[in-house]
Each structure stands twice: as structure tokens, then as C-alpha cells.
């Protein structure tokens, strides 16, 4: 039902067929917010919206979930926006993946193409970028730990 090119989709990790309220998936597409879709009816259950400084809607390029399936992590250009799954809308926190200060740059530059949490529940997340690097972050507090650069091409998927 998305009207544009789909960038990413993911099933809700806590899904069980016997509990219809958990049977859903999330998608992100060009020029649209992240939508949550009912797996049985196809109905749109809600949206997670992000806006630029000029109040223009901007689309996420990738989506992922924390290990507790309570937070939705959405990859954008030079940042990750974190939404509470229970509260669709525009309220979120932000993890800046790239910082520029005093002519120095640090972090992971570019579009966040893939997000994956370590299944050992350590709070570590791997973040891929179309700018040819993979970064490792701690989630609480959000901190860049490593940035592995110079892959031969853009990273389209990270997994543990």
C-alpha cells in the first residue's frame, strides 16, 4: 500500500499469531513516514514521522528494533531516530552518528542503511552506512565505540 519505493521493512519481533495485536510489520518508503501495518487486514495502524529543520517530512532509509521490541530505530542521514513503539507520532530521541566541530569530524557519515542489535542483550548495535562503513554503538547512553571504514561499497545489511 506504500505509494513510493520501499526502502526497508521489518516484522514486529514480538509477533505471535495467537495474539492479533502483535501481528504487524513496519515499512519505510520514499517521501513517507514509517508505517505500522496490520498483518491480517493490511490496515495502517499508525505512523512514526520525522521532519527536517524546515518542517518538511523526511523518510527513514532503514528500520530496526531493540532487543525488547519496545523501541523502533530508524536510520536517516547522519543520525538514528528512536521511537517508542507504543506511541506512534513524531516524538523521538536522536542519536547523531556524525558530528562536526571546530573543523574536525567524528563518527559515521552518511545515510544509515542498516541497524541490528546484538542478540546477547548487551545494548550494542551495529550500524551500516551507504558511505562504506560499519559503526558499533552502545545504546545506553548512545556512544560511538568503533567505526570500521573503507569497505569496497555501501553497506546494505548488518547482522550479528
Backbone as JSON, one array per atom type, in Angstrom:
{
  "sequence": "XXXXXXXXXXXXXXXXXXXXXXXXXXXXXXXXXXXXXXXXXXXXXXXXXXXXXXXXXXXXXXXXXXXXXXXXXXXXXXXXXXXXXXXXXXXXXXXXXXXXXXXXXXXXXXXXXXXXXXXXXXXXXXXXXXXXXXXXXXXXXXXXXXXXXXXXXXXXXXXX",
  "N": [[0.79, -1.2, 0.0], [2.16, 1.12, 0.08], [2.97, 4.19, -1.5], [5.27, 4.83, -2.84], [8.75, 4.0, -3.58], [9.85, 1.33, -1.62], [11.99, 1.43, 1.09], [12.79, -0.11, 3.32], [11.68, -2.83, 5.41], [10.22, -4.5, 8.25], [9.23, -7.21, 10.28], [7.31, -7.09, 13.27], [9.15, -7.85, 16.11], [8.08, -9.12, 18.37], [5.96, -10.63, 17.55], [3.23, -12.87, 17.65], [1.14, -15.32, 16.36], [-1.18, -16.03, 17.69], [-1.9, -13.81, 19.11], [-3.47, -11.24, 18.01], [-2.98, -8.44, 18.16], [-0.25, -8.18, 18.11], [0.49, -8.85, 15.59], [1.93, -7.53, 13.14], [3.71, -5.38, 10.83], [6.42, -3.19, 9.91], [7.15, -0.49, 7.72], [9.16, 1.54, 5.56], [9.24, 4.16, 3.24], [10.02, 6.1, 0.3], [9.56, 9.6, 0.71], [7.63, 9.31, 2.73], [6.33, 8.69, 6.06], [7.42, 6.27, 8.56], [5.46, 3.44, 8.53], [3.14, 1.44, 10.4], [1.75, -1.66, 9.87], [-1.17, -3.7, 9.86], [-1.0, -7.16, 9.99], [-2.99, -8.97, 9.32], [-5.22, -7.61, 8.19], [-4.16, -5.6, 6.62], [-4.45, -2.98, 7.21], [-3.5, 0.38, 8.0], [-1.93, 1.02, 10.93], [-0.71, 3.13, 12.2], [1.73, 5.85, 12.26], [5.19, 6.8, 12.26], [6.75, 9.69, 12.4], [9.16, 11.89, 10.92], [10.79, 15.02, 10.76], [12.45, 17.62, 8.92], [14.64, 20.42, 9.76], [13.32, 22.47, 8.53], [10.72, 21.8, 8.76], [9.81, 19.84, 6.97], [8.59, 16.72, 5.88], [10.56, 13.84, 6.25], [11.95, 10.81, 5.06], [12.72, 7.65, 6.56], [15.56, 5.53, 5.99], [16.19, 3.03, 6.84], [15.16, 0.48, 9.18], [14.95, -0.85, 12.5], [14.82, -2.87, 15.51], [15.05, -2.66, 19.1], [16.28, -5.1, 21.51], [14.22, -5.7, 23.26], [11.97, -5.15, 21.87], [10.67, -2.73, 22.18], [11.46, -0.31, 21.31], [11.78, 1.52, 18.31], [14.17, 1.83, 15.9], [15.29, 4.09, 13.57], [16.96, 4.72, 10.57], [18.56, 7.56, 9.26], [19.99, 10.3, 7.37], [23.09, 10.8, 8.63], [22.15, 10.32, 11.23], [20.27, 8.51, 13.77], [16.96, 7.98, 14.56], [14.97, 7.41, 17.38], [12.11, 5.78, 18.33], [9.34, 5.27, 20.54], [7.64, 2.3, 20.48], [5.06, 1.99, 21.36], [3.95, 4.49, 21.01], [3.01, 5.91, 18.36], [3.75, 8.62, 16.11], [5.38, 11.82, 16.14], [7.21, 12.17, 18.15], [10.43, 11.58, 19.35], [13.75, 10.38, 20.17], [17.17, 11.27, 19.42], [20.07, 9.92, 17.9], [23.06, 11.09, 17.02], [25.04, 10.22, 14.38], [27.18, 11.29, 13.15], [29.4, 13.93, 13.64], [30.39, 17.33, 13.52], [32.77, 19.6, 14.47], [34.63, 22.46, 15.16], [36.23, 22.32, 12.8], [36.82, 19.63, 12.75], [35.89, 16.26, 12.21], [33.88, 13.57, 13.39], [32.8, 10.21, 13.72], [30.2, 8.32, 12.05], [29.59, 8.91, 8.85], [26.98, 9.82, 6.58], [24.16, 8.13, 4.98], [22.25, 6.05, 7.02], [22.03, 2.76, 6.55], [21.4, 0.26, 7.57], [20.46, -1.42, 10.56], [21.22, -3.24, 13.45], [20.72, -4.99, 16.44], [22.81, -6.46, 18.95], [22.21, -9.79, 19.79], [22.85, -10.68, 22.33], [21.92, -9.03, 24.28], [23.46, -6.95, 25.23], [23.25, -4.32, 24.62], [24.58, -3.34, 22.48], [24.77, -2.04, 19.2], [24.98, -2.59, 15.74], [25.67, -0.57, 12.95], [25.13, 0.05, 9.65], [26.3, 1.84, 6.74], [25.68, 3.68, 3.71], [27.89, 4.99, 3.02], [30.13, 3.43, 3.01], [30.94, 2.22, 5.5], [30.9, 0.6, 8.76], [29.56, 1.0, 11.89], [29.91, 0.62, 15.42], [27.84, 0.96, 18.12], [27.07, 1.79, 21.54], [23.97, 1.52, 23.22], [22.95, 2.76, 25.5], [24.32, 4.99, 27.51], [23.79, 6.51, 24.23], [26.6, 5.94, 22.36], [29.38, 6.19, 20.23], [31.45, 3.51, 19.55], [33.22, 2.09, 17.83], [34.36, 2.58, 14.47], [34.34, 1.17, 11.51], [35.91, 1.56, 8.6], [36.1, 2.21, 5.0], [35.06, 0.09, 3.39], [34.47, -1.77, 0.38], [32.19, -0.97, -0.95], [28.93, 0.53, -0.5], [27.37, -0.33, 2.57], [24.84, -2.58, 2.89], [23.54, -4.29, 4.6], [23.63, -5.32, 7.99], [24.35, -7.78, 10.43], [24.23, -9.8, 13.38]],
  "CA": [[0.0, 0.0, 0.0], [3.01, 2.3, 0.02], [2.85, 4.83, -2.79], [6.59, 5.08, -3.41], [9.75, 2.96, -3.42], [10.04, 0.89, -0.24], [13.4, 1.37, 1.47], [13.04, -1.19, 4.28], [10.53, -3.32, 6.16], [10.58, -5.47, 9.28], [8.14, -7.73, 11.1], [7.43, -6.8, 14.7], [9.84, -9.01, 16.68], [7.27, -9.79, 19.4], [4.75, -11.16, 16.92], [2.74, -14.24, 17.82], [-0.1, -15.42, 15.6], [-2.34, -16.17, 18.59], [-2.2, -12.5, 19.68], [-3.6, -10.39, 16.83], [-2.43, -7.08, 18.33], [1.19, -8.21, 17.83], [0.69, -9.27, 14.2], [2.11, -6.33, 12.34], [5.05, -5.12, 10.31], [6.75, -1.78, 9.73], [7.79, -0.21, 6.44], [9.53, 2.92, 5.27], [9.33, 4.38, 1.79], [10.38, 7.46, -0.12], [8.6, 10.68, 0.94], [6.59, 8.89, 3.65], [6.79, 8.29, 7.39], [7.41, 4.83, 8.81], [4.09, 2.98, 8.81], [2.92, 0.13, 11.01], [0.66, -2.28, 9.13], [-1.79, -4.89, 10.42], [-0.63, -8.29, 9.14], [-4.18, -9.7, 8.88], [-6.14, -6.81, 7.38], [-3.43, -4.65, 5.77], [-4.79, -1.61, 7.64], [-2.44, 1.22, 8.55], [-2.19, 1.2, 12.37], [-0.11, 4.37, 12.69], [2.94, 6.31, 11.59], [6.28, 7.4, 13.03], [7.12, 10.78, 11.49], [10.38, 12.69, 11.15], [10.77, 16.27, 10.0], [13.69, 18.38, 8.84], [14.59, 21.7, 10.47], [12.38, 23.31, 7.79], [9.4, 21.18, 8.96], [9.43, 19.0, 5.85], [8.63, 15.3, 6.18], [11.7, 13.13, 5.7], [11.75, 9.36, 5.18], [13.8, 6.8, 7.07], [16.13, 4.61, 5.0], [16.28, 1.69, 7.42], [14.48, 0.34, 10.46], [15.36, -1.97, 13.33], [14.22, -2.88, 16.84], [15.9, -3.07, 20.21], [16.06, -6.5, 21.87], [12.96, -5.83, 23.99], [10.91, -4.79, 20.92], [9.95, -1.57, 22.71], [11.96, 0.89, 20.61], [11.97, 1.43, 16.87], [15.34, 2.6, 15.49], [15.13, 4.45, 12.16], [18.18, 5.31, 10.03], [18.45, 8.74, 8.4], [21.3, 10.83, 7.01], [23.91, 11.22, 9.78], [21.52, 10.13, 12.55], [19.27, 7.47, 14.02], [15.87, 8.47, 15.41], [14.47, 6.31, 18.19], [10.7, 5.97, 18.68], [8.67, 4.31, 21.42], [6.7, 1.57, 19.63], [3.7, 2.19, 21.88], [3.48, 5.85, 20.76], [3.23, 6.46, 17.02], [3.72, 10.09, 16.05], [6.65, 12.43, 15.78], [8.1, 12.26, 19.31], [11.55, 10.64, 19.26], [15.08, 10.85, 20.58], [18.07, 11.2, 18.26], [21.48, 9.56, 18.05], [23.82, 11.64, 15.9], [26.11, 9.29, 14.0], [28.27, 12.07, 12.59], [29.49, 15.25, 14.27], [31.39, 18.25, 13.0], [33.04, 20.67, 15.42], [35.96, 23.07, 15.07], [36.91, 21.77, 11.62], [37.09, 18.21, 12.92], [34.71, 15.42, 12.08], [33.96, 12.27, 14.05], [31.63, 9.36, 13.61], [29.81, 7.61, 10.85], [28.99, 9.86, 7.92], [26.13, 9.34, 5.5], [22.84, 7.52, 5.2], [22.24, 4.82, 7.81], [21.38, 1.8, 5.67], [21.04, -0.97, 8.25], [20.61, -1.35, 12.02], [20.99, -4.54, 14.08], [21.15, -5.11, 17.84], [23.46, -7.7, 19.35], [21.22, -10.6, 20.49], [23.25, -11.03, 23.71], [21.29, -8.03, 25.14], [24.49, -6.07, 25.79], [22.96, -2.95, 24.24], [25.41, -2.95, 21.34], [24.12, -2.11, 17.91], [25.8, -2.38, 14.55], [25.0, 0.37, 12.06], [25.76, 0.12, 8.34], [26.11, 3.11, 6.03], [25.98, 3.68, 2.29], [29.19, 5.66, 2.87], [31.17, 2.4, 3.08], [31.46, 1.9, 6.82], [30.05, -0.02, 9.77], [29.89, 1.53, 13.21], [29.39, -0.1, 16.58], [27.39, 1.9, 19.14], [26.35, 1.33, 22.72], [22.68, 2.19, 23.12], [22.59, 3.49, 26.71], [23.9, 6.1, 26.65], [24.26, 6.34, 22.85], [28.01, 6.27, 22.23], [30.12, 5.51, 19.17], [32.57, 2.74, 20.08], [34.14, 1.8, 16.73], [33.9, 2.9, 13.12], [35.13, 0.39, 10.57], [35.76, 2.33, 7.37], [36.72, 1.83, 3.73], [34.56, -1.09, 2.7], [34.54, -1.54, -1.07], [30.96, -0.36, -1.4], [27.99, 0.85, 0.57], [26.94, -1.48, 3.38], [23.38, -2.65, 2.78], [22.96, -5.08, 5.69], [24.49, -5.76, 9.1], [23.71, -8.8, 11.28], [25.09, -10.4, 14.41]],
  "C": [[0.84, 1.27, 0.0], [2.96, 2.86, -1.39], [4.16, 5.05, -3.51], [7.5, 3.87, -3.19], [9.94, 2.62, -1.95], [11.53, 0.75, 0.03], [13.69, 0.17, 2.38], [11.71, -1.61, 4.89], [11.0, -4.33, 7.18], [9.31, -5.91, 10.01], [8.38, -7.32, 12.55], [8.04, -8.02, 15.4], [9.05, -9.78, 17.73], [6.02, -10.44, 18.85], [4.48, -12.61, 17.28], [1.37, -14.31, 17.16], [-1.34, -15.51, 16.48], [-2.72, -14.85, 19.26], [-2.27, -11.5, 18.53], [-2.99, -9.0, 16.97], [-0.93, -7.03, 18.05], [1.5, -8.54, 16.37], [0.74, -8.05, 13.29], [3.53, -6.26, 11.8], [5.19, -3.63, 10.03], [7.4, -1.61, 8.37], [8.14, 1.27, 6.34], [9.71, 3.04, 3.76], [9.59, 5.85, 1.5], [9.22, 8.43, 0.12], [7.45, 10.32, 1.87], [7.17, 8.62, 5.03], [6.9, 6.77, 7.47], [5.99, 4.45, 9.19], [4.14, 1.65, 9.53], [1.64, -0.43, 10.39], [0.14, -3.51, 9.87], [-1.53, -6.06, 9.47], [-1.85, -9.06, 8.63], [-5.03, -8.9, 7.9], [-5.44, -5.88, 6.4], [-3.7, -3.2, 6.14], [-3.55, -0.91, 8.21], [-2.79, 1.5, 10.0], [-1.62, 2.51, 12.91], [1.17, 4.68, 11.94], [3.91, 6.91, 12.59], [6.92, 8.42, 12.09], [8.4, 11.47, 11.91], [10.33, 13.89, 10.23], [12.15, 16.92, 10.01], [13.55, 19.65, 9.67], [13.61, 22.67, 9.81], [10.95, 22.76, 7.86], [8.89, 20.43, 7.73], [9.57, 17.54, 6.25], [9.84, 14.67, 5.52], [11.54, 11.64, 5.99], [12.98, 8.68, 5.78], [14.29, 5.9, 5.94], [16.2, 3.18, 5.51], [15.55, 1.68, 8.75], [14.99, -0.91, 11.17], [14.75, -1.81, 14.71], [15.26, -3.2, 17.89], [15.52, -4.49, 20.61], [14.75, -6.72, 22.62], [11.74, -5.54, 23.12], [10.05, -3.66, 21.45], [10.33, -0.29, 21.99], [12.16, 0.56, 19.14], [13.11, 2.37, 16.5], [15.24, 2.83, 13.99], [16.37, 5.19, 11.68], [17.89, 6.43, 9.05], [19.85, 9.16, 7.98], [21.98, 11.39, 8.26], [23.23, 11.1, 11.14], [20.6, 8.92, 12.55], [18.22, 8.1, 14.92], [15.23, 7.27, 16.08], [13.06, 6.64, 18.67], [10.26, 4.9, 19.67], [7.6, 3.63, 20.58], [5.26, 1.8, 20.07], [3.11, 3.55, 21.52], [3.81, 6.31, 19.34], [3.1, 7.98, 17.04], [5.09, 10.62, 15.68], [7.62, 12.55, 16.94], [9.17, 11.17, 19.24], [12.77, 11.22, 19.96], [16.01, 10.63, 19.39], [19.48, 10.8, 18.69], [22.18, 10.13, 16.82], [24.97, 10.7, 15.61], [27.33, 10.02, 13.47], [28.24, 13.46, 13.21], [30.63, 16.04, 13.66], [31.55, 19.37, 14.02], [34.47, 21.17, 15.24], [36.82, 22.45, 13.97], [37.32, 20.31, 11.76], [35.79, 17.44, 12.79], [34.95, 14.09, 12.78], [32.68, 11.5, 13.75], [31.42, 8.75, 12.25], [29.02, 8.56, 9.95], [28.05, 9.14, 6.97], [24.82, 8.72, 5.95], [22.99, 6.2, 5.94], [21.38, 3.8, 7.05], [20.88, 0.54, 6.37], [21.34, -0.84, 9.74], [20.32, -2.73, 12.58], [21.54, -4.54, 15.5], [21.8, -6.46, 18.09], [22.45, -8.53, 20.15], [21.62, -10.96, 21.93], [22.72, -10.02, 24.74], [22.3, -7.11, 25.83], [24.22, -4.6, 25.49], [23.81, -2.44, 23.1], [24.59, -3.03, 20.06], [25.12, -1.81, 16.81], [24.99, -1.53, 13.58], [25.79, 0.43, 10.75], [25.44, 1.44, 7.67], [26.42, 2.93, 4.55], [27.32, 4.36, 2.0], [30.36, 4.72, 3.17], [31.76, 2.2, 4.46], [30.42, 1.23, 7.69], [30.51, 0.52, 11.11], [29.26, 0.66, 14.27], [29.08, 0.94, 17.65], [26.94, 1.15, 20.38], [25.05, 2.12, 22.72], [22.34, 3.04, 24.35], [23.81, 3.78, 27.56], [24.44, 5.88, 25.23], [25.69, 6.85, 22.67], [28.63, 5.49, 21.08], [31.32, 4.82, 19.79], [33.64, 2.5, 19.02], [33.51, 2.24, 15.42], [34.84, 2.22, 12.14], [34.9, 0.95, 9.18], [36.37, 1.61, 6.17], [36.31, 0.46, 3.2], [34.52, -0.77, 1.21], [33.29, -0.88, -1.63], [30.07, -0.04, -0.22], [27.54, -0.41, 1.28], [25.42, -1.51, 3.38], [22.73, -3.5, 3.88], [24.02, -5.4, 6.72], [23.66, -6.76, 9.93], [24.73, -9.27, 12.3], [25.1, -11.89, 14.22]]
}
